[in-house]
Amino acid sequence: MRRRLVPAALLLPFALLLTACGGNSSASTGTDTDGKGSLTLNVGDQKGGSEAVLRAAGELDNLDYKIKWSTFTSGPPLLEAVNAKAVDIGGVGNTPPVFAAGAGSKITVVAAFHGTSKGDAILVPNDSKLTDPEQLKGKSVAVAQGSSANYQLVASLKAAGLSLSDVKVKYLQPADALAAFTSGKVDAWAVWDPYTSQILQGKQGRVLTTGDGVTNGLTFQVAAPSALQDKKKAAAIKDYLERLRRATAWVYKHQDEWAKVWAKDTGLPYEVALASVKRTNATRISVAVDKPLIASEQEIADTFTELKLIPEKVDFADFVDTRYNGDLPASTTPARTSEG
């Protein structure tokens, strides 16, 4: 489903409003199935996500098990489905697992990808007088509550010597935030790609600062503990993750091709898709679920606990499984550059 966000804006489909980052979006599920065999792996996905990249890279061929895809509009409802055992595994950003853990959900992080955080940005209108994050003090900033952008805003403010209480936070979901931003009702907008690329390509704003160097740039595959306890499903998950890792590597060498596929799959204009691919998607590498990763996510959890957005302390180490690490590089390995 698509809708026009603001009259002069580029089109961005509703399914992408909260992609990978968080918010209060509900789920929408589908029944697309790939592969053959008696075993079915239920995979949660987001529009233009794992299914699209696996198909584009040819990694859905020769499956000896079935994959049943369910599409969600964001990470939180996807993880709700994992908790409910309706989904065996699915992909989300760096913040939804923290909130799911805080809610006591039965989820397990089993794989990670590290990219740059250059697509996570605080945007300001072209005519804004703001030139430095320190100047955000007293200004209004739109952000989706509990999203990765929420953490990026907190971290960016901290790097500038400010705290969340120093700005006027307007908790708005992306559709409303975009309208507020383009109509001048807020001074800045903390958001993620492809919104960053949408604003920049549409010449509707500029970057004040990015999350590069202040947030971890991680995305995850999160599984249901019950699926991991099933030997056959655990083996299928291993194969699935290997295919997804190869497909992620494929994107780096086929950026134009992937942008065309992604644009078609999501309804994004090609120019926006390509800019987002180069800025964000093509930088991702497969990394281990290791101690530095756990520590980085723990910092996010502690931050939101201090902000009272998570009710009590979370021990993120209780929500990871390292069995699929193999010989993957450390989570702190530098992300790729976009040149391929």
LOMINU-515355 format. One line per 8 residues: number of its first residue (from 1); their letters; for each residue x, y, z of N, C-alpha, C, O. Coordinates in steps of 0.05 Angstrom, whole numbers, padded with zeros to 5 digits. Layout:
REM residues N
NUM> a> X:Y:Z:X:Y:Z:X:Y:Z:X:Y:Z  ... .
***
This chain:
REM residues 340
1> mrrrlvpa> 00017:-00024:00000:00000:00000:00000:00018:00025:00000:00038:00026:00015  00011:00044:-00016:00027:00068:-00018:00009:00093:-00014:-00015:00092:-00019  00021:00114:-00004:00006:00139:-00002:00025:00162:-00004:00048:00160:00002  00014:00184:-00014:00031:00208:-00017:00034:00221:00010:00014:00228:00023  00059:00225:00018:00064:00236:00045:00061:00266:00046:00048:00276:00065  00072:00281:00027:00067:00309:00025:00065:00315:-00004:00078:00302:-00021  00050:00335:-00012:00045:00340:-00040:00069:00341:-00059:00068:00329:-00080  00090:00354:-00050:00113:00357:-00068:00135:00337:-00062:00157:00338:-00075 .
9> alllpfal> 00130:00319:-00044:00152:00301:-00035:00154:00277:-00054:00136:00271:-00070  00176:00264:-00052:00180:00238:-00066:00162:00218:-00053:00155:00220:-00030  00154:00197:-00068:00137:00177:-00057:00153:00157:-00040:00175:00149:-00048  00142:00150:-00017:00153:00129:-00001:00130:00112:00009:00112:00123:00022  00131:00086:00005:00108:00069:00012:00104:00066:00041:00123:00068:00057  00079:00062:00049:00072:00059:00077:00088:00036:00090:00094:00037:00114  00093:00015:00075:00107:-00008:00086:00135:-00001:00096:00147:-00016:00112  00146:00021:00087:00173:00029:00095:00173:00050:00118:00194:00059:00126 .
17> lltacggn> 00150:00058:00127:00149:00080:00146:00165:00075:00171:00176:00093:00183  00167:00049:00179:00181:00044:00204:00203:00022:00200:00212:00010:00219  00211:00018:00175:00228:-00004:00169:00252:-00006:00187:00268:00013:00189  00255:-00028:00200:00279:-00036:00214:00286:-00020:00239:00306:-00025:00252  00269:-00001:00245:00278:00018:00266:00260:00019:00290:00270:00023:00312  00235:00015:00288:00218:00015:00311:00194:00032:00308:00189:00044:00287  00178:00033:00329:00153:00049:00328:00130:00031:00334:00132:00008:00339  00106:00043:00333:00082:00029:00340:00066:00020:00316:00042:00026:00313 .
25> ssastgtd> 00079:00006:00298:00065:-00003:00274:00056:-00031:00277:00069:-00047:00290  00033:-00037:00265:00023:-00064:00265:00035:-00080:00242:00047:-00070:00224  00030:-00106:00244:00042:-00124:00224:00022:-00130:00201:-00002:-00128:00205  00033:-00137:00178:00017:-00147:00157:00032:-00172:00146:00055:-00170:00140  00018:-00194:00144:00032:-00219:00137:00023:-00229:00110:00001:-00223:00101  00041:-00243:00097:00035:-00255:00071:00039:-00285:00072:00045:-00296:00093  00035:-00298:00049:00037:-00327:00048:00056:-00336:00026:00054:-00359:00017  00074:-00319:00017:00093:-00327:-00004:00111:-00349:00007:00120:-00348:00030 .
33> tdgkgslt> 00116:-00370:-00009:00132:-00393:-00001:00153:-00399:-00022:00147:-00399:-00046  00177:-00405:-00013:00198:-00414:-00031:00208:-00441:-00022:00204:-00449:00001  00221:-00456:-00040:00233:-00482:-00033:00215:-00505:-00034:00191:-00503:-00042  00225:-00528:-00025:00210:-00552:-00024:00220:-00570:-00001:00242:-00565:00010  00203:-00589:00007:00211:-00607:00029:00190:-00607:00050:00170:-00592:00048  00194:-00624:00070:00174:-00627:00092:00176:-00606:00113:00158:-00601:00128  00200:-00593:00115:00204:-00573:00136:00198:-00545:00126:00206:-00538:00104  00184:-00529:00142:00178:-00502:00135:00191:-00483:00155:00186:-00486:00179 .
41> lnvgdqkg> 00207:-00464:00145:00219:-00444:00162:00202:-00419:00159:00200:-00408:00136  00191:-00409:00180:00174:-00384:00179:00192:-00360:00184:00204:-00357:00205  00195:-00344:00163:00213:-00321:00164:00198:-00295:00164:00182:-00290:00146  00204:-00278:00183:00193:-00251:00184:00211:-00232:00169:00235:-00233:00171  00198:-00215:00154:00214:-00197:00136:00201:-00169:00136:00179:-00165:00146  00215:-00150:00125:00204:-00124:00120:00207:-00117:00090:00224:-00128:00077  00189:-00100:00080:00188:-00095:00052:00216:-00087:00041:00229:-00069:00052  00224:-00100:00020:00250:-00094:00008:00273:-00106:00025:00296:-00096:00023 .
49> gseavlra> 00267:-00125:00042:00287:-00136:00060:00300:-00162:00051:00309:-00164:00029  00300:-00181:00069:00314:-00206:00064:00305:-00222:00040:00321:-00231:00024  00278:-00224:00037:00268:-00239:00014:00277:-00227:-00013:00286:-00241:-00031  00275:-00200:-00014:00283:-00186:-00039:00312:-00190:-00046:00319:-00195:-00069  00329:-00187:-00026:00358:-00189:-00031:00366:-00218:-00037:00384:-00223:-00053  00354:-00237:-00023:00360:-00265:-00028:00352:-00273:-00056:00366:-00287:-00070  00328:-00263:-00065:00319:-00270:-00092:00336:-00257:-00113:00343:-00269:-00133  00343:-00232:-00109:00360:-00217:-00128:00387:-00230:-00131:00398:-00231:-00153 .
57> ageldnld> 00398:-00241:-00109:00424:-00253:-00110:00424:-00283:-00118:00444:-00296:-00119  00400:-00293:-00124:00397:-00321:-00132:00401:-00341:-00109:00406:-00364:-00114  00397:-00331:-00084:00401:-00349:-00061:00376:-00363:-00051:00377:-00377:-00031  00354:-00361:-00066:00331:-00377:-00059:00328:-00402:-00077:00308:-00416:-00075  00348:-00407:-00093:00349:-00431:-00109:00358:-00455:-00093:00374:-00452:-00074  00349:-00478:-00101:00358:-00504:-00089:00355:-00505:-00059:00373:-00515:-00045  00332:-00496:-00050:00326:-00499:-00021:00314:-00527:-00016:00296:-00535:-00031  00325:-00541:00003:00313:-00568:00010:00294:-00566:00033:00287:-00586:00046 .
65> ykikwstf> 00285:-00542:00039:00264:-00537:00059:00248:-00513:00048:00257:-00499:00030  00225:-00509:00059:00208:-00487:00050:00212:-00462:00068:00216:-00465:00092  00211:-00439:00055:00210:-00414:00070:00183:-00401:00066:00176:-00396:00043  00169:-00397:00087:00143:-00382:00086:00149:-00354:00096:00156:-00350:00119  00144:-00335:00079:00150:-00307:00086:00126:-00293:00098:00104:-00296:00088  00131:-00277:00119:00111:-00259:00130:00123:-00231:00131:00145:-00228:00141  00109:-00212:00120:00120:-00185:00118:00108:-00167:00139:00084:-00165:00144  00126:-00153:00153:00119:-00134:00175:00128:-00106:00168:00147:-00103:00152 .
73> tsgpplle> 00115:-00087:00179:00122:-00059:00173:00144:-00048:00191:00154:-00026:00186  00151:-00063:00212:00173:-00054:00229:00183:-00076:00246:00172:-00098:00246  00205:-00071:00261:00217:-00091:00278:00200:-00100:00302:00198:-00124:00306  00187:-00081:00317:00172:-00090:00340:00150:-00111:00335:00150:-00131:00350  00132:-00107:00316:00113:-00128:00311:00125:-00154:00301:00115:-00176:00307  00147:-00152:00286:00161:-00176:00277:00171:-00192:00301:00168:-00216:00302  00182:-00178:00321:00192:-00191:00345:00170:-00201:00362:00173:-00221:00377  00147:-00188:00361:00123:-00199:00375:00115:-00226:00363:00107:-00244:00378 .
81> avnakavd> 00118:-00228:00337:00111:-00253:00324:00132:-00275:00331:00125:-00298:00334  00157:-00267:00333:00178:-00286:00342:00172:-00296:00370:00173:-00320:00375  00165:-00277:00387:00158:-00284:00415:00134:-00303:00416:00133:-00321:00433  00115:-00299:00398:00091:-00316:00397:00095:-00342:00382:00077:-00358:00379  00120:-00347:00372:00127:-00371:00357:00113:-00372:00330:00112:-00393:00317  00102:-00350:00320:00090:-00349:00294:00112:-00346:00273:00107:-00353:00249  00135:-00336:00280:00157:-00332:00263:00182:-00345:00275:00186:-00342:00299  00197:-00360:00259:00221:-00373:00270:00245:-00355:00271:00262:-00357:00289 .
89> iggvgntp> 00247:-00337:00251:00270:-00319:00250:00262:-00295:00233:00246:-00297:00215  00275:-00272:00238:00269:-00248:00223:00290:-00226:00227:00305:-00227:00247  00290:-00207:00209:00310:-00186:00210:00300:-00159:00221:00278:-00150:00214  00316:-00147:00239:00308:-00121:00251:00333:-00104:00255:00356:-00113:00251  00329:-00079:00264:00352:-00061:00269:00363:-00065:00297:00357:-00085:00310  00379:-00045:00306:00394:-00049:00330:00378:-00043:00356:00387:-00049:00378  00354:-00031:00353:00339:-00023:00377:00316:-00041:00384:00312:-00045:00408  00299:-00051:00365:00277:-00068:00373:00284:-00092:00391:00268:-00098:00409 .
97> pvfaagag> 00307:-00105:00387:00313:-00127:00406:00316:-00118:00435:00310:-00133:00454  00326:-00094:00438:00330:-00083:00465:00303:-00079:00479:00299:-00086:00502  00284:-00068:00464:00257:-00064:00475:00242:-00090:00479:00228:-00094:00499  00246:-00109:00461:00234:-00136:00464:00246:-00150:00489:00231:-00162:00504  00272:-00147:00492:00284:-00159:00516:00274:-00146:00541:00269:-00159:00561  00270:-00120:00540:00260:-00105:00563:00231:-00113:00570:00223:-00111:00593  00217:-00123:00550:00189:-00133:00555:00188:-00162:00563:00167:-00173:00567  00212:-00174:00565:00213:-00203:00572:00206:-00222:00550:00198:-00245:00555 .
105> skitvvaa> 00208:-00213:00525:00200:-00230:00502:00220:-00253:00499:00244:-00251:00506  00210:-00275:00488:00227:-00298:00482:00239:-00295:00454:00227:-00303:00434  00262:-00282:00453:00276:-00277:00428:00306:-00283:00432:00316:-00281:00454  00319:-00289:00410:00348:-00295:00411:00362:-00283:00386:00355:-00291:00364  00381:-00265:00390:00397:-00255:00368:00417:-00276:00360:00433:-00286:00376  00416:-00284:00334:00433:-00305:00324:00453:-00297:00303:00471:-00311:00296  00448:-00273:00291:00467:-00264:00270:00466:-00233:00269:00446:-00221:00277  00489:-00222:00260:00491:-00193:00259:00505:-00184:00234:00521:-00198:00222 .
113> fhgtskgd> 00498:-00159:00226:00510:-00146:00203:00518:-00118:00212:00503:-00104:00225  00542:-00110:00204:00553:-00084:00211:00555:-00066:00187:00568:-00074:00167  00543:-00043:00188:00545:-00024:00166:00551:00004:00178:00554:00007:00202  00554:00023:00161:00558:00050:00171:00532:00061:00181:00510:00051:00175  00533:00082:00197:00510:00096:00207:00506:00123:00193:00493:00141:00204  00517:00125:00169:00515:00151:00155:00487:00157:00145:00480:00180:00141  00471:00136:00143:00443:00140:00135:00425:00148:00158:00403:00157:00153  00435:00144:00182:00420:00153:00206:00428:00182:00211:00451:00187:00218 .
121> ailvpnds> 00410:00200:00207:00418:00228:00207:00398:00246:00222:00375:00239:00226  00409:00268:00231:00391:00290:00240:00391:00310:00218:00411:00322:00211  00367:00314:00206:00364:00331:00183:00352:00358:00192:00337:00360:00211  00360:00379:00177:00348:00405:00181:00340:00416:00154:00351:00408:00133  00321:00435:00153:00313:00447:00127:00336:00461:00114:00355:00470:00128  00335:00464:00088:00356:00478:00073:00362:00506:00084:00385:00515:00084  00341:00520:00092:00344:00548:00101:00349:00551:00131:00349:00573:00141  00353:00528:00144:00358:00529:00173:00385:00543:00179:00404:00541:00164 .
129> kltdpeql> 00385:00558:00202:00410:00571:00210:00428:00552:00227:00450:00560:00234  00418:00528:00232:00433:00509:00248:00456:00497:00231:00451:00488:00208  00480:00498:00241:00503:00487:00227:00518:00467:00244:00537:00454:00235  00511:00464:00270:00525:00447:00288:00505:00435:00308:00487:00448:00317  00509:00409:00315:00490:00396:00334:00487:00411:00361:00466:00410:00373  00509:00425:00369:00507:00440:00394:00485:00462:00393:00475:00470:00414  00478:00470:00369:00458:00491:00366:00429:00481:00368:00410:00496:00366  00427:00455:00372:00400:00443:00375:00388:00449:00402:00364:00445:00406 .
137> kgksvava> 00403:00460:00421:00393:00466:00448:00368:00485:00445:00370:00506:00433  00346:00476:00457:00322:00492:00456:00305:00488:00431:00284:00500:00429  00316:00473:00412:00302:00469:00386:00284:00445:00387:00287:00427:00404  00264:00444:00369:00246:00421:00367:00257:00400:00348:00265:00407:00325  00256:00375:00356:00267:00353:00340:00246:00331:00339:00237:00321:00359  00239:00323:00315:00220:00301:00311:00235:00275:00310:00257:00273:00298  00224:00254:00323:00237:00227:00323:00215:00207:00330:00197:00213:00345  00219:00183:00320:00200:00161:00328:00210:00149:00354:00232:00140:00357 .
145> qgssanyq> 00192:00150:00374:00199:00140:00401:00207:00111:00401:00193:00094:00389  00229:00105:00414:00238:00077:00417:00251:00066:00392:00257:00042:00391  00256:00083:00372:00268:00074:00347:00299:00076:00349:00309:00088:00368  00312:00065:00329:00341:00069:00328:00348:00098:00325:00369:00107:00334  00331:00113:00312:00335:00142:00309:00334:00156:00336:00347:00176:00341  00316:00145:00354:00314:00156:00381:00341:00154:00395:00350:00173:00408  00354:00131:00392:00380:00127:00405:00401:00144:00391:00418:00155:00404  00399:00145:00365:00419:00162:00350:00417:00191:00359:00438:00204:00361 .
153> lvaslkaa> 00393:00200:00363:00389:00228:00373:00402:00232:00400:00417:00251:00405  00397:00213:00418:00409:00214:00445:00439:00214:00444:00453:00230:00457  00450:00196:00427:00479:00193:00425:00492:00218:00412:00513:00227:00420  00479:00229:00392:00489:00253:00378:00489:00277:00396:00507:00293:00396  00467:00279:00412:00466:00302:00431:00488:00299:00452:00500:00319:00460  00492:00275:00462:00513:00270:00482:00540:00278:00471:00556:00290:00485  00545:00271:00446:00571:00277:00433:00574:00308:00431:00597:00318:00430  00552:00322:00430:00553:00351:00427:00551:00365:00455:00549:00389:00457 .
161> glslsdvk> 00552:00349:00476:00551:00360:00503:00523:00366:00512:00520:00382:00531  00503:00355:00499:00475:00360:00506:00461:00334:00515:00472:00312:00512  00437:00337:00526:00421:00314:00533:00394:00317:00520:00387:00338:00509  00378:00296:00522:00351:00296:00510:00334:00318:00522:00317:00329:00508  00338:00325:00547:00322:00346:00560:00330:00374:00550:00315:00393:00556  00352:00376:00535:00360:00402:00524:00345:00410:00499:00347:00432:00490  00331:00390:00487:00316:00396:00463:00286:00391:00467:00279:00377:00486  00270:00401:00450:00241:00397:00451:00235:00373:00433:00231:00376:00409 .
169> vkylqpad> 00233:00349:00445:00229:00325:00430:00199:00323:00422:00181:00325:00438  00195:00318:00396:00168:00314:00385:00167:00285:00376:00177:00278:00355  00154:00268:00392:00153:00239:00384:00132:00235:00363:00108:00235:00368  00142:00233:00338:00124:00230:00315:00133:00206:00298:00157:00202:00295  00115:00191:00289:00121:00169:00270:00129:00182:00243:00121:00205:00238  00144:00168:00226:00156:00181:00203:00137:00196:00184:00144:00217:00174  00113:00186:00179:00095:00200:00161:00088:00228:00172:00089:00247:00158  00082:00229:00198:00076:00254:00211:00101:00272:00214:00099:00296:00211 .
177> alaaftsg> 00123:00259:00219:00148:00274:00222:00156:00287:00195:00166:00309:00195  00153:00272:00174:00159:00283:00147:00142:00307:00141:00152:00327:00131  00117:00305:00147:00099:00328:00142:00106:00351:00160:00106:00374:00150  00113:00346:00185:00121:00368:00203:00147:00380:00194:00151:00405:00196  00166:00364:00185:00192:00374:00176:00189:00391:00151:00200:00413:00150  00175:00382:00131:00173:00396:00106:00155:00421:00108:00156:00439:00091  00138:00422:00129:00121:00446:00132:00133:00466:00153:00121:00486:00159  00157:00460:00163:00171:00478:00181:00160:00477:00210:00165:00496:00225 .
185> kvdawavw> 00146:00456:00217:00135:00455:00244:00155:00444:00265:00150:00447:00289  00177:00433:00255:00198:00425:00273:00225:00435:00262:00227:00440:00238  00244:00439:00280:00270:00449:00271:00288:00428:00259:00306:00434:00243  00284:00403:00267:00301:00381:00258:00286:00355:00259:00265:00353:00272  00297:00335:00246:00285:00308:00244:00307:00287:00246:00325:00286:00229  00305:00270:00266:00324:00248:00269:00311:00223:00256:00290:00214:00265  00324:00212:00236:00312:00191:00220:00333:00174:00207:00357:00178:00212  00325:00154:00191:00343:00135:00180:00339:00133:00150:00320:00145:00139 .
193> dpytsqil> 00356:00119:00136:00352:00113:00108:00330:00093:00105:00327:00075:00121  00313:00095:00084:00316:00113:00060:00304:00141:00063:00304:00156:00044  00294:00148:00087:00283:00175:00090:00305:00196:00086:00301:00217:00074  00329:00190:00097:00351:00209:00093:00356:00215:00064:00358:00237:00055  00357:00193:00048:00362:00196:00019:00338:00209:00006:00342:00225:-00013  00314:00204:00015:00290:00217:00004:00291:00247:00007:00286:00262:-00012  00298:00256:00031:00300:00285:00036:00322:00298:00020:00318:00319:00007  00345:00285:00019:00368:00296:00005:00364:00296:-00025:00370:00316:-00039 .
201> qgkqgrvl> 00353:00274:-00036:00348:00272:-00065:00327:00292:-00073:00327:00303:-00095  00307:00297:-00055:00286:00316:-00062:00293:00344:-00056:00277:00363:-00059  00318:00348:-00046:00328:00375:-00040:00310:00389:-00020:00305:00414:-00022  00300:00374:00000:00282:00385:00020:00296:00390:00046:00283:00400:00065  00321:00384:00048:00336:00389:00072:00365:00380:00069:00374:00372:00048  00380:00383:00091:00408:00376:00091:00415:00362:00118:00400:00363:00137  00438:00350:00118:00447:00335:00142:00461:00353:00162:00480:00367:00154  00451:00354:00187:00465:00368:00208:00487:00351:00220:00509:00360:00225 .
209> ttgdgvtn> 00480:00325:00225:00500:00306:00234:00489:00278:00229:00465:00275:00225  00506:00258:00229:00498:00230:00225:00506:00213:00250:00520:00223:00267  00496:00189:00250:00503:00171:00271:00530:00158:00268:00539:00142:00285  00544:00164:00246:00570:00152:00241:00590:00158:00263:00595:00182:00269  00599:00138:00276:00618:00142:00298:00605:00144:00325:00619:00143:00346  00579:00147:00326:00565:00149:00352:00545:00127:00357:00537:00123:00380  00537:00113:00336:00519:00089:00340:00533:00065:00327:00552:00068:00312  00523:00041:00334:00538:00017:00326:00534:00007:00298:00549:-00010:00288 .
217> gltfqvaa> 00513:00017:00283:00510:00008:00256:00502:-00021:00252:00507:-00032:00231  00491:-00033:00273:00485:-00062:00272:00456:-00067:00264:00438:-00052:00271  00452:-00089:00250:00425:-00100:00245:00427:-00130:00252:00449:-00141:00252  00404:-00141:00258:00404:-00169:00269:00385:-00187:00255:00365:-00179:00243  00391:-00213:00257:00372:-00234:00252:00365:-00246:00280:00383:-00254:00295  00339:-00247:00286:00330:-00255:00313:00312:-00279:00310:00293:-00279:00294  00318:-00300:00325:00304:-00325:00323:00287:-00331:00348:00292:-00319:00370  00268:-00349:00345:00252:-00358:00368:00267:-00380:00382:00276:-00399:00368 .
225> psalqdkk> 00270:-00380:00408:00284:-00401:00422:00273:-00429:00416:00288:-00448:00414  00247:-00431:00412:00235:-00457:00406:00245:-00468:00379:00249:-00492:00376  00250:-00450:00359:00261:-00459:00334:00289:-00468:00337:00298:-00487:00324  00305:-00455:00354:00333:-00462:00358:00335:-00489:00372:00355:-00503:00370  00314:-00496:00387:00314:-00521:00402:00306:-00545:00384:00309:-00568:00392  00295:-00539:00361:00287:-00559:00341:00311:-00564:00323:00318:-00546:00308  00322:-00588:00323:00347:-00593:00308:00344:-00588:00279:00362:-00577:00266  00322:-00596:00267:00318:-00592:00238:00315:-00562:00232:00326:-00552:00212 .
233> kaaaikdy> 00300:-00548:00248:00297:-00519:00243:00323:-00504:00248:00329:-00485:00234  00338:-00513:00268:00363:-00500:00274:00383:-00504:00250:00398:-00486:00244  00381:-00527:00237:00398:-00532:00214:00389:-00515:00190:00406:-00505:00175  00363:-00512:00187:00352:-00495:00166:00360:-00466:00171:00366:-00451:00152  00359:-00457:00196:00367:-00430:00202:00397:-00425:00195:00404:-00404:00185  00413:-00445:00200:00442:-00443:00193:00445:-00439:00163:00460:-00421:00155  00431:-00455:00147:00432:-00452:00118:00421:-00425:00109:00433:-00412:00092  00399:-00417:00121:00387:-00391:00115:00406:-00368:00120:00408:-00350:00103 .
241> lerlrrat> 00419:-00368:00142:00438:-00347:00149:00462:-00346:00130:00472:-00325:00123  00471:-00370:00122:00493:-00371:00103:00485:-00358:00077:00501:-00344:00064  00461:-00364:00068:00451:-00353:00043:00448:-00322:00045:00455:-00307:00027  00438:-00313:00068:00434:-00285:00073:00461:-00270:00074:00463:-00247:00064  00481:-00283:00085:00507:-00270:00086:00519:-00268:00058:00531:-00247:00051  00515:-00288:00041:00525:-00287:00014:00510:-00265:-00002:00522:-00250:-00018  00484:-00263:00003:00468:-00243:-00011:00476:-00214:-00003:00477:-00196:-00019  00483:-00211:00023:00492:-00185:00032:00518:-00177:00019:00522:-00154:00012 .
249> awvykhqd> 00536:-00197:00016:00561:-00191:00002:00556:-00185:-00028:00570:-00169:-00040  00536:-00198:-00039:00529:-00194:-00068:00521:-00165:-00073:00528:-00153:-00093  00506:-00153:-00054:00497:-00125:-00057:00521:-00106:-00061:00519:-00088:-00078  00543:-00110:-00047:00566:-00093:-00049:00577:-00091:-00078:00585:-00070:-00087  00576:-00114:-00092:00587:-00115:-00120:00565:-00110:-00141:00572:-00109:-00165  00540:-00107:-00133:00518:-00103:-00152:00499:-00081:-00142:00475:-00085:-00141  00510:-00058:-00136:00495:-00037:-00124:00473:-00026:-00142:00450:-00022:-00133  00479:-00021:-00167:00459:-00011:-00186:00437:-00032:-00190:00413:-00025:-00190 .
257> ewakvwak> 00445:-00057:-00193:00426:-00078:-00198:00407:-00081:-00174:00383:-00084:-00177  00419:-00080:-00150:00402:-00083:-00126:00384:-00059:-00122:00361:-00062:-00114  00394:-00035:-00129:00377:-00011:-00126:00352:-00013:-00144:00330:-00005:-00136  00356:-00024:-00168:00333:-00028:-00186:00313:-00047:-00175:00289:-00042:-00176  00323:-00069:-00164:00305:-00089:-00152:00291:-00078:-00128:00267:-00081:-00124  00306:-00064:-00111:00295:-00052:-00086:00274:-00031:-00093:00253:-00030:-00080  00279:-00014:-00113:00260:00006:-00121:00234:-00006:-00130:00213:00003:-00124  00237:-00028:-00146:00213:-00041:-00156:00197:-00054:-00134:00173:-00054:-00134 .
265> dtglpyev> 00212:-00066:-00115:00199:-00081:-00094:00185:-00063:-00073:00164:-00070:-00062  00196:-00039:-00069:00186:-00021:-00048:00169:00002:-00059:00154:00014:-00044  00173:00009:-00085:00160:00032:-00095:00176:00057:-00092:00167:00079:-00099  00201:00055:-00082:00218:00078:-00080:00227:00087:-00107:00231:00071:-00125  00230:00113:-00112:00242:00123:-00136:00271:00111:-00138:00285:00108:-00118  00279:00104:-00162:00305:00092:-00166:00328:00109:-00154:00346:00098:-00142  00327:00135:-00158:00348:00152:-00149:00350:00152:-00118:00372:00153:-00108  00328:00150:-00105:00328:00148:-00076:00339:00121:-00067:00355:00120:-00048 .
273> alasvkrt> 00330:00100:-00080:00340:00073:-00074:00370:00071:-00078:00384:00060:-00060  00380:00081:-00100:00409:00080:-00105:00425:00095:-00085:00445:00086:-00075  00415:00119:-00078:00429:00135:-00058:00430:00121:-00031:00450:00121:-00017  00408:00108:-00024:00406:00094:00001:00424:00069:00001:00437:00063:00021  00425:00056:-00022:00442:00032:-00024:00471:00040:-00020:00486:00027:-00006  00479:00061:-00034:00507:00070:-00033:00515:00080:-00005:00537:00075:00005  00496:00094:00008:00502:00106:00034:00500:00085:00056:00516:00087:00075  00482:00066:00054:00477:00048:00076:00479:00018:00069:00495:00004:00081 .
281> natrisva> 00462:00009:00051:00460:-00020:00047:00485:-00034:00038:00492:-00056:00048  00500:-00022:00020:00524:-00035:00008:00547:-00035:00028:00567:-00048:00022  00544:-00022:00051:00566:-00021:00070:00566:-00044:00089:00585:-00048:00104  00545:-00060:00089:00541:-00080:00110:00559:-00105:00105:00563:-00114:00082  00570:-00115:00127:00585:-00140:00127:00574:-00158:00149:00563:-00149:00168  00578:-00184:00145:00569:-00204:00165:00590:-00204:00187:00614:-00206:00182  00581:-00203:00212:00600:-00203:00235:00590:-00222:00257:00567:-00231:00256  00607:-00228:00275:00601:-00246:00297:00583:-00233:00318:00585:-00209:00323 .
289> vdkplias> 00567:-00249:00331:00552:-00241:00354:00571:-00245:00378:00573:-00268:00388  00586:-00225:00386:00608:-00228:00405:00605:-00209:00429:00585:-00194:00431  00625:-00209:00446:00624:-00193:00471:00622:-00163:00465:00607:-00149:00478  00638:-00152:00446:00635:-00124:00440:00607:-00116:00430:00597:-00095:00437  00595:-00134:00414:00568:-00129:00405:00548:-00128:00428:00532:-00110:00430  00551:-00148:00446:00534:-00149:00470:00537:-00123:00486:00517:-00112:00496  00562:-00115:00490:00567:-00091:00506:00555:-00066:00493:00545:-00049:00506  00556:-00065:00466:00545:-00042:00451:00515:-00041:00454:00504:-00020:00459 .
297> eqeiadtf> 00502:-00064:00452:00473:-00065:00455:00465:-00060:00484:00444:-00048:00489  00482:-00069:00502:00476:-00064:00531:00476:-00034:00536:00460:-00024:00553  00494:-00019:00523:00494:00010:00526:00468:00023:00517:00458:00041:00530  00458:00012:00495:00432:00023:00485:00410:00016:00505:00393:00033:00511  00410:-00008:00515:00390:-00017:00535:00391:00001:00560:00371:00010:00570  00415:00005:00570:00419:00021:00594:00410:00050:00589:00398:00063:00607  00415:00060:00565:00407:00087:00559:00376:00091:00560:00366:00110:00572  00362:00072:00548:00333:00074:00548:00321:00067:00576:00299:00077:00582 .
305> telklipe> 00335:00051:00591:00326:00046:00619:00328:00072:00635:00310:00079:00650  00351:00086:00632:00354:00112:00646:00334:00133:00637:00325:00149:00653  00325:00131:00612:00305:00149:00602:00277:00140:00609:00257:00153:00603  00275:00117:00623:00250:00105:00632:00232:00097:00609:00208:00095:00612  00244:00091:00586:00229:00080:00563:00229:00050:00564:00213:00037:00551  00248:00038:00580:00248:00010:00586:00245:00008:00616:00259:00022:00631  00226:-00008:00626:00219:-00008:00654:00240:-00016:00674:00241:-00006:00696  00258:-00035:00666:00278:-00044:00685:00303:-00053:00669:00302:-00056:00645 .
313> kvdfadfv> 00325:-00057:00684:00350:-00064:00671:00348:-00090:00655:00336:-00109:00664  00360:-00089:00632:00361:-00112:00614:00390:-00123:00613:00409:-00108:00609  00393:-00149:00615:00419:-00162:00611:00418:-00174:00583:00408:-00196:00578  00429:-00158:00564:00427:-00166:00536:00440:-00193:00530:00433:-00207:00511  00460:-00200:00545:00474:-00226:00541:00456:-00249:00543:00461:-00271:00532  00433:-00246:00557:00414:-00268:00560:00398:-00272:00535:00382:-00292:00533  00401:-00255:00515:00384:-00256:00491:00400:-00261:00466:00392:-00253:00444  00423:-00273:00468:00440:-00279:00445:00448:-00309:00445:00449:-00322:00465 .
321> dtryngdl> 00453:-00319:00421:00463:-00346:00417:00486:-00345:00396:00481:-00335:00374  00509:-00354:00403:00533:-00351:00386:00538:-00375:00369:00560:-00376:00356  00520:-00394:00368:00526:-00419:00354:00532:-00416:00324:00545:-00433:00312  00522:-00394:00312:00525:-00391:00283:00548:-00372:00276:00550:-00364:00252  00565:-00365:00295:00586:-00346:00289:00607:-00357:00270:00617:-00343:00253  00614:-00383:00273:00634:-00394:00255:00660:-00378:00257:00670:-00372:00279  00672:-00372:00234:00697:-00356:00233:00691:-00328:00224:00709:-00315:00212  00668:-00318:00230:00661:-00290:00222:00679:-00270:00236:00688:-00275:00259 .
329> pasttpar> 00684:-00247:00224:00700:-00226:00237:00686:-00214:00260:00661:-00217:00263  00701:-00201:00277:00690:-00188:00301:00669:-00167:00293:00670:-00155:00272  00651:-00162:00312:00630:-00142:00306:00641:-00114:00303:00627:-00096:00293  00665:-00109:00313:00677:-00083:00311:00692:-00079:00285:00704:-00058:00281  00692:-00099:00267:00705:-00096:00241:00693:-00073:00226:00669:-00071:00224  00710:-00055:00215:00699:-00032:00200:00680:-00040:00177:00685:-00060:00164  00659:-00025:00174:00640:-00030:00152:00654:-00024:00126:00675:-00011:00125  00642:-00033:00104:00652:-00028:00077:00648:00002:00070:00632:00016:00082 .
337> tseg> 00664:00010:00051:00657:00036:00038:00638:00028:00015:00636:00004:00008  00624:00047:00004:00603:00041:-00016:00614:00036:-00043:00600:00027:-00061  00640:00042:-00048:00651:00038:-00074:00655:00009:-00079:00666:-00006:-00063  00644:-00001:-00102:00646:-00029:-00107:00657:-00035:-00133:00660:-00059:-00141 .
***
